[in-house]
Amino acid sequence: MITFETIVFYVFAAMLISAGVLVITLRNPVHAVLSLVLAFFASAGLWLLLEAEFLAIALVLVYVGAVMVLFLFVVMMLDINIAEVREGFARYLPIAAMFAVLMGVSLLLVVGPAHFGTAQVPIPPPVASDVNNTEQLGLAMFTQYVLPLEIASVVLLVAIIAAIALTLRSTRQTKAPKPESQVRVRREDRIRLIKMDAEKGA
């Protein structure tokens, strides 16, 4: 019997797969970033189905609300030449397909064939009502996984600094004024007075 949760799961899963395919197939980088935002929203919906509310909210607030907005502005301000990006795409398509197959095989080997069979999934023991998953996640992150958390924060910081540095480079559309040139301007450079003889009336 198909329940409402099963229908919602398949809807979010289809949205996630479709958005992921659009991210790598769309030629416009801005549209690709917007598709990635849709993929994050679909992932947040799947997290909600797994009763991981904190992860779903963090995914929307941190990635969609901050990181992806930053990436979107960076992509829009980088002045990317789409024609140069398209060059050589078909040439590297067989290599990309090979790596995609290898990644798929690796995922199947890691997950294992037991998860794709018809065996019944064991029901986990009931959890006490006073247990907060956000509290348990925080304790695990800041005790057992504190080193990977700090490494991830440093990587994100470097990525943000690099994105800001890329936006500061000059492009053909850059029309920002230069303050160092403005402060050196003199009056003689802007206005020139010319002495002329007055014309005599008829």
Secondary structure, 3 states (H helix, E strand, C coil): CCCHHHHHHHHHHHHHHHHHHHHHHCCCHHHHHHHHHHHHHHHHHHHHHCCCHHHHHHHHHHHHHHHHHHHHHHHHHCCCCHHHHHCCCCCCHHHHHHHHHHHHHHHHHHHCHHHHCCCCCCCCCCCCCCCCHHHHHHHHHHHHCHHHHHHHHHHHHHHHHHHHHHHCCCCCCCCCCCHHHHCCCCHHHHCCCCCCCCCCCC
